[in-house]
Amino acid sequence: MNLAIKMTLAASGIFLLVGMLGGILKYRAIMKSPQHKAPLYIDMAHRTAFLYSFAALVMAELLKFSPYSEKVQLVISGVPLLFFAVAIGEYFKLGLQNKITNQFEERNFNTTWGMLFLIIGELGGVGAIVWGFISTQFLG
């Protein structure tokens, strides 16, 4: 197993653990709230961590069939994983600040250029991983 696969599997496990820890924050918020609801962004962070955990697991499995060098695999998996982690962290930050408005109401670097970089990084990395799998398993 190469370093890219190990890193992606480790990220999957970390995201899973963060999701579970986020569930504790969510539970505490629900129990303290008169409406028994967690802040929007705590709920989003909790769910997002779980979803990205499984996304990273799929990426790791697809990387096993990659035709790319280990360095390329590190980049095409590392970039999406970085954006996954940043998104989870940002949601927790907004949740702990008890932000109740949508973060996109205010146009700033994160909501414009940050989103563009995220789209390019996530789609580019995962797209390259999927293409590598397709090219080795169906075309090669």
MARLOTOR-661688 format. One record per residue: residue number from 1; x, y, z of N, C-alpha, C in turn. Coordinates in steps of 0.001 Angstrom, whole numbers. Layout:
BEGIN
+-----+---------+---------+---------+---------+----------+---------+---------+---------+---------+
| num |  n.east | n.north |    n.up | ca.east | ca.north |   ca.up |  c.east | c.north |    c.up |
+-----+---------+---------+---------+---------+----------+---------+---------+---------+---------+
| NUM |       X |       Y |       Z |       X |        Y |       Z |       X |       Y |       Z |
...
+-----+---------+---------+---------+---------+----------+---------+---------+---------+---------+
This chain:
BEGIN
+-----+---------+---------+---------+---------+----------+---------+---------+---------+---------+
| num |  n.east | n.north |    n.up | ca.east | ca.north |   ca.up |  c.east | c.north |    c.up |
+-----+---------+---------+---------+---------+----------+---------+---------+---------+---------+
|   1 |     851 |   -1178 |       0 |       0 |        0 |       0 |     894 |    1238 |       0 |
|   2 |     665 |    2138 |    -962 |    1526 |     3312 |   -1041 |    1062 |    4427 |     -97 |
|   3 |    1858 |    5476 |     -27 |    1604 |     6567 |     919 |     294 |    7286 |     627 |
|   4 |     -53 |    7472 |    -637 |   -1304 |     8166 |    -974 |   -2510 |    7398 |    -438 |
|   5 |   -2490 |    6089 |    -590 |   -3599 |     5271 |     -91 |   -3635 |    5306 |    1433 |
|   6 |   -2466 |    5180 |    2066 |   -2415 |     5249 |    3539 |   -2943 |    6583 |    4045 |
|   7 |   -2527 |    7678 |    3384 |   -2965 |     9009 |    3798 |   -4481 |    9147 |    3638 |
|   8 |   -5013 |    8640 |    2553 |   -6442 |     8760 |    2290 |   -7255 |    7915 |    3266 |
|   9 |   -6756 |    6722 |    3576 |   -7427 |     5895 |    4587 |   -7358 |    6530 |    5966 |
|  10 |   -6214 |    7110 |    6307 |   -6080 |     7802 |    7591 |   -7053 |    8973 |    7663 |
|  11 |   -7156 |    9731 |    6578 |   -8094 |    10858 |    6543 |   -9521 |   10363 |    6725 |
|  12 |   -9857 |    9245 |    6092 |  -11186 |     8671 |    6242 |  -11477 |    8369 |    7716 |
|  13 |  -10527 |    7743 |    8374 |  -10704 |     7431 |    9793 |  -10796 |    8678 |   10657 |
|  14 |   -9972 |    9670 |   10348 |  -10003 |    10923 |   11116 |  -11339 |   11634 |   10917 |
|  15 |  -11816 |   11703 |    9670 |  -13111 |    12340 |    9421 |  -14232 |   11600 |   10149 |
|  16 |  -14165 |   10268 |   10173 |  -15161 |     9477 |   10898 |  -15132 |    9815 |   12382 |
|  17 |  -13936 |    9862 |   12956 |  -13792 |    10198 |   14378 |  -14280 |   11613 |   14663 |
|  18 |  -13941 |   12555 |   13799 |  -14395 |    13942 |   13968 |  -15918 |   14003 |   13898 |
|  19 |  -16523 |   13230 |   12989 |  -17976 |    13184 |   12918 |  -18592 |   12674 |   14205 |
|  20 |  -17968 |   11664 |   14783 |  -18484 |    11122 |   16044 |  -18324 |   12126 |   17184 |
|  21 |  -17183 |   12789 |   17231 |  -16978 |    13824 |   18251 |  -17937 |   14990 |   18026 |
|  22 |  -18187 |   15302 |   16757 |  -19164 |    16344 |   16442 |  -20553 |   15971 |   16907 |
|  23 |  -20842 |   14685 |   16930 |  -22127 |    14218 |   17446 |  -22297 |   14545 |   18920 |
|  24 |  -21191 |   14542 |   19656 |  -21256 |    14930 |   21073 |  -21611 |   16407 |   21190 |
|  25 |  -20959 |   17247 |   20378 |  -21291 |    18683 |   20374 |  -22754 |   18894 |   19994 |
|  26 |  -23189 |   18157 |   18984 |  -24570 |    18278 |   18520 |  -25546 |   17870 |   19630 |
|  27 |  -25260 |   16758 |   20284 |  -26117 |    16285 |   21377 |  -26190 |   17307 |   22515 |
|  28 |  -25020 |   17837 |   22902 |  -24994 |    18845 |   23983 |  -25822 |   20060 |   23610 |
|  29 |  -25688 |   20511 |   22351 |  -26446 |    21678 |   21908 |  -27944 |   21395 |   21900 |
|  30 |  -28318 |   20189 |   21462 |  -29733 |    19815 |   21438 |  -30307 |   19814 |   22852 |
|  31 |  -29542 |   19292 |   23800 |  -30037 |    19206 |   25175 |  -30124 |   20575 |   25848 |
|  32 |  -29297 |   21523 |   25409 |  -29311 |    22867 |   26011 |  -30323 |   23798 |   25348 |
|  33 |  -30735 |   23485 |   24154 |  -31621 |    24363 |   23390 |  -33072 |   24170 |   23804 |
|  34 |  -33808 |   25270 |   23998 |  -35239 |    25142 |   24313 |  -36023 |   24451 |   23191 |
|  35 |  -35547 |   24610 |   21953 |  -36207 |    23959 |   20811 |  -35637 |   22565 |   20552 |
|  36 |  -34633 |   22163 |   21333 |  -33951 |    20870 |   21164 |  -33392 |   20716 |   19757 |
|  37 |  -32704 |   21783 |   19316 |  -32057 |    21791 |   18006 |  -30618 |   22260 |   18181 |
|  38 |  -29740 |   21653 |   17392 |  -28340 |    22089 |   17379 |  -28212 |   23259 |   16407 |
|  39 |  -27181 |   24092 |   16598 |  -26944 |    25146 |   15608 |  -26765 |   24536 |   14221 |
|  40 |  -27226 |   25250 |   13220 |  -27203 |    24778 |   11840 |  -25831 |   24253 |   11435 |
|  41 |  -24785 |   25026 |   11711 |  -23463 |    24639 |   11239 |  -22837 |   23510 |   12056 |
|  42 |  -23247 |   23306 |   13284 |  -22798 |    22116 |   14035 |  -23417 |   20881 |   13391 |
|  43 |  -24689 |   20975 |   13061 |  -25376 |    19868 |   12378 |  -24705 |   19579 |   11038 |
|  44 |  -24390 |   20629 |   10282 |  -23730 |    20440 |    8988 |  -22349 |   19822 |    9147 |
|  45 |  -21581 |   20290 |   10126 |  -20233 |    19757 |   10338 |  -20288 |   18276 |   10690 |
|  46 |  -21224 |   17912 |   11548 |  -21407 |    16531 |   11978 |  -21686 |   15639 |   10764 |
|  47 |  -22625 |   16029 |    9944 |  -22989 |    15235 |    8766 |  -21889 |   15235 |    7712 |
|  48 |  -21300 |   16401 |    7503 |  -20262 |    16530 |    6483 |  -19062 |   15656 |    6811 |
|  49 |  -18668 |   15595 |    8065 |  -17525 |    14767 |    8459 |  -17784 |   13303 |    8109 |
|  50 |  -19009 |   12843 |    8377 |  -19342 |    11457 |    8024 |  -19322 |   11246 |    6515 |
|  51 |  -19915 |   12155 |    5765 |  -19950 |    12011 |    4313 |  -18545 |   12030 |    3716 |
|  52 |  -17695 |   12941 |    4188 |  -16334 |    13001 |    3671 |  -15520 |   11788 |    4099 |
|  53 |  -15867 |   11191 |    5229 |  -15197 |     9967 |    5653 |  -15389 |    8876 |    4609 |
|  54 |  -16609 |    8722 |    4171 |  -16884 |     7691 |    3182 |  -16363 |    8074 |    1799 |
|  55 |  -16377 |    9362 |    1476 |  -15796 |     9804 |     208 |  -14305 |    9468 |     170 |
|  56 |  -13606 |    9700 |    1278 |  -12179 |     9383 |    1343 |  -11942 |    7880 |    1223 |
|  57 |  -12823 |    7097 |    1794 |  -12712 |     5640 |    1690 |  -12860 |    5181 |     237 |
|  58 |  -13802 |    5761 |    -481 |  -13968 |     5440 |   -1904 |  -12724 |    5863 |   -2681 |
|  59 |  -12203 |    7046 |   -2386 |  -10986 |     7509 |   -3056 |   -9838 |    6529 |   -2833 |
|  60 |   -9676 |    6063 |   -1603 |   -8588 |     5122 |   -1293 |   -8736 |    3834 |   -2090 |
|  61 |   -9952 |    3337 |   -2194 |  -10177 |     2109 |   -2959 |   -9864 |    2313 |   -4433 |
|  62 |  -10291 |    3430 |   -4996 |  -10020 |     3717 |   -6405 |   -8524 |    3904 |   -6662 |
|  63 |   -7821 |    4499 |   -5696 |   -6376 |     4713 |   -5849 |   -5604 |    3396 |   -5969 |
|  64 |   -6143 |    2332 |   -5463 |   -5464 |     1039 |   -5551 |   -5249 |     604 |   -6992 |
|  65 |   -6027 |    1162 |   -7912 |   -5948 |      795 |   -9320 |   -5375 |    1924 |  -10177 |
|  66 |   -4769 |    2903 |   -9530 |   -4290 |     4097 |  -10227 |   -3065 |    3821 |  -11101 |
|  67 |   -3052 |    4388 |  -12310 |   -1879 |     4250 |  -13174 |    -828 |    5323 |  -12910 |
|  68 |   -1142 |    6268 |  -12035 |    -273 |     7420 |  -11800 |     839 |    7093 |  -10812 |
|  69 |    1895 |    7889 |  -10868 |    3000 |     7729 |   -9915 |    2509 |    8069 |   -8504 |
|  70 |    3275 |    7646 |   -7520 |    2889 |     7920 |   -6139 |    2822 |    9418 |   -5867 |
|  71 |    3715 |   10197 |   -6454 |    3681 |    11656 |   -6254 |    2400 |   12257 |   -6807 |
|  72 |    2007 |   11818 |   -7990 |     761 |    12325 |   -8579 |    -421 |   11895 |   -7715 |
|  73 |    -410 |   10663 |   -7245 |   -1487 |    10179 |   -6378 |   -1581 |   10999 |   -5093 |
|  74 |    -439 |   11387 |   -4547 |    -449 |    12212 |   -3337 |   -1119 |   13555 |   -3596 |
|  75 |    -859 |   14129 |   -4748 |   -1457 |    15434 |   -5082 |   -2950 |   15292 |   -5347 |
|  76 |   -3326 |   14325 |   -6200 |   -4739 |    14214 |   -6582 |   -5627 |   13723 |   -5444 |
|  77 |   -5048 |   13109 |   -4444 |   -5841 |    12744 |   -3261 |   -5702 |   13799 |   -2163 |
|  78 |   -4524 |   14378 |   -2044 |   -4279 |    15348 |    -974 |   -5069 |   16631 |   -1119 |
|  79 |   -5214 |   17109 |   -2357 |   -5946 |    18367 |   -2560 |   -7415 |   18236 |   -2134 |
|  80 |   -8151 |   17237 |   -2614 |   -9536 |    17115 |   -2136 |   -9623 |   16882 |    -620 |
|  81 |   -8715 |   16080 |     -84 |   -8753 |    15823 |    1357 |   -8529 |   17110 |    2150 |
|  82 |   -7640 |   17957 |    1666 |   -7411 |    19248 |    2328 |   -8688 |   20083 |    2312 |
|  83 |   -9346 |   20152 |    1162 |  -10587 |    20924 |    1084 |  -11691 |   20303 |    1932 |
|  84 |  -11748 |   18970 |    2005 |  -12720 |    18322 |    2885 |  -12481 |   18770 |    4333 |
|  85 |  -11233 |   18717 |    4764 |  -10894 |    19069 |    6147 |  -11203 |   20537 |    6432 |
|  86 |  -10870 |   21404 |    5489 |  -11135 |    22836 |    5669 |  -12642 |   23083 |    5784 |
|  87 |  -13433 |   22424 |    4945 |  -14887 |    22601 |    5001 |  -15444 |   22156 |    6354 |
|  88 |  -15016 |   21002 |    6819 |  -15485 |    20507 |    8126 |  -15099 |   21500 |    9223 |
|  89 |  -13851 |   21937 |    9204 |  -13380 |    22899 |   10212 |  -14153 |   24203 |   10169 |
|  90 |  -14414 |   24696 |    8973 |  -15166 |    25954 |    8827 |  -16580 |   25801 |    9365 |
|  91 |  -17219 |   24676 |    9089 |  -18563 |    24455 |    9611 |  -18560 |   24392 |   11144 |
|  92 |  -17585 |   23717 |   11720 |  -17505 |    23688 |   13187 |  -17260 |   25077 |   13744 |
|  93 |  -16389 |   25830 |   13097 |  -16105 |    27200 |   13563 |  -17382 |   28039 |   13546 |
|  94 |  -18108 |   28009 |   12437 |  -19347 |    28779 |   12336 |  -20384 |   28284 |   13349 |
|  95 |  -20437 |   26974 |   13566 |  -21375 |    26418 |   14534 |  -21060 |   26826 |   15958 |
|  96 |  -19777 |   26799 |   16308 |  -19389 |    27192 |   17667 |  -19597 |   28684 |   17893 |
|  97 |  -19546 |   29469 |   16801 |  -19846 |    30901 |   16894 |  -21353 |   31141 |   16878 |
|  98 |  -22109 |   30067 |   16725 |  -23570 |    30089 |   16668 |  -24085 |   31007 |   15557 |
|  99 |  -23424 |   30937 |   14416 |  -23883 |    31699 |   13255 |  -25220 |   31125 |   12810 |
| 100 |  -26176 |   31985 |   12645 |  -27496 |    31511 |   12234 |  -27834 |   31930 |   10809 |
| 101 |  -26974 |   32746 |   10227 |  -27210 |    33142 |    8844 |  -26337 |   32296 |    7927 |
| 102 |  -26701 |   32270 |    6685 |  -25959 |    31520 |    5687 |  -24625 |   32201 |    5429 |
| 103 |  -23545 |   31447 |    5432 |  -22216 |    32034 |    5238 |  -22062 |   32706 |    3877 |
| 104 |  -22942 |   32385 |    2932 |  -22848 |    32949 |    1586 |  -23616 |   34264 |    1431 |
| 105 |  -24242 |   34732 |    2503 |  -24918 |    36023 |    2431 |  -23924 |   37156 |    2222 |
| 106 |  -22722 |   36969 |    2729 |  -21677 |    37986 |    2588 |  -20647 |   37499 |    1574 |
| 107 |  -20453 |   38280 |     519 |  -19439 |    37923 |    -483 |  -18072 |   38328 |      50 |
| 108 |  -17184 |   37354 |     107 |  -15816 |    37614 |     540 |  -14901 |   36609 |    -165 |
| 109 |  -13640 |   36584 |     221 |  -12690 |    35685 |    -427 |  -13139 |   34231 |    -335 |
| 110 |  -13582 |   33822 |     843 |  -13991 |    32422 |    1032 |  -15192 |   32038 |     193 |
| 111 |  -16151 |   32955 |      50 |  -17381 |    32608 |    -661 |  -17264 |   32796 |   -2172 |
| 112 |  -16180 |   33381 |   -2633 |  -15987 |    33537 |   -4083 |  -14782 |   32711 |   -4528 |
| 113 |  -13594 |   33227 |   -4308 |  -12381 |    32527 |   -4751 |  -12176 |   31210 |   -4011 |
| 114 |  -12473 |   31193 |   -2733 |  -12333 |    29954 |   -1966 |  -13196 |   28845 |   -2534 |
| 115 |  -14432 |   29177 |   -2899 |  -15323 |    28176 |   -3489 |  -14836 |   27741 |   -4869 |
| 116 |  -14293 |   28674 |   -5648 |  -13756 |    28311 |   -6960 |  -12588 |   27335 |   -6808 |
| 117 |  -11673 |   27631 |   -5875 |  -10539 |    26730 |   -5629 |  -11024 |   25371 |   -5134 |
| 118 |  -12040 |   25380 |   -4265 |  -12597 |    24133 |   -3745 |  -13185 |   23294 |   -4882 |
| 119 |  -13952 |   23915 |   -5747 |  -14565 |    23189 |   -6863 |  -13495 |   22600 |   -7769 |
| 120 |  -12522 |   23410 |   -8135 |  -11448 |    22929 |   -9012 |  -10638 |   21825 |   -8326 |
| 121 |  -10295 |   22032 |   -7060 |   -9476 |    21066 |   -6327 |  -10176 |   19743 |   -6095 |
| 122 |  -11424 |   19818 |   -5652 |  -12158 |    18583 |   -5375 |  -12506 |   17836 |   -6658 |
| 123 |  -13072 |   18542 |   -7625 |  -13444 |    17868 |   -8877 |  -12218 |   17405 |   -9651 |
| 124 |  -11189 |   18229 |   -9669 |   -9970 |    17841 |  -10375 |   -9322 |   16621 |   -9768 |
| 125 |   -9160 |   16610 |   -8451 |   -8529 |    15476 |   -7779 |   -9342 |   14203 |   -7882 |
| 126 |  -10613 |   14290 |   -7526 |  -11460 |    13096 |   -7568 |  -11672 |   12657 |   -9019 |
| 127 |  -11808 |   13600 |   -9921 |  -11945 |    13249 |  -11332 |  -10736 |   12487 |  -11846 |
| 128 |   -9535 |   12931 |  -11454 |   -8308 |    12232 |  -11867 |   -8242 |   10829 |  -11262 |
| 129 |   -8683 |   10701 |  -10018 |   -8689 |     9385 |   -9370 |   -9654 |    8447 |  -10099 |
| 130 |  -10851 |    8925 |  -10374 |  -11849 |     8102 |  -11075 |  -11362 |    7764 |  -12480 |
| 131 |  -10801 |    8746 |  -13182 |  -10289 |     8488 |  -14524 |   -9172 |    7443 |  -14498 |
| 132 |   -8304 |    7526 |  -13506 |   -7246 |     6515 |  -13375 |   -7811 |    5119 |  -13229 |
| 133 |   -8865 |    4993 |  -12422 |   -9516 |     3691 |  -12247 |  -10144 |    3218 |  -13569 |
| 134 |  -10884 |    4101 |  -14221 |  -11552 |     3729 |  -15477 |  -10512 |    3333 |  -16527 |
| 135 |   -9437 |    4110 |  -16604 |   -8438 |     3836 |  -17644 |   -7723 |    2492 |  -17429 |
| 136 |   -7515 |    2095 |  -16173 |   -6837 |      819 |  -15935 |   -7793 |    -366 |  -15962 |
| 137 |   -9038 |    -145 |  -15576 |   -9953 |    -1278 |  -15435 |  -10852 |   -1506 |  -16645 |
| 138 |  -11033 |    -481 |  -17469 |  -11911 |     -632 |  -18620 |  -11243 |    -329 |  -19962 |
| 139 |  -10227 |     516 |  -19951 |   -9638 |      941 |  -21202 |   -8251 |     341 |  -21455 |
| 140 |   -7634 |    -149 |  -20408 |   -6252 |     -573 |  -20535 |   -6073 |   -2023 |  -20671 |
+-----+---------+---------+---------+---------+----------+---------+---------+---------+---------+
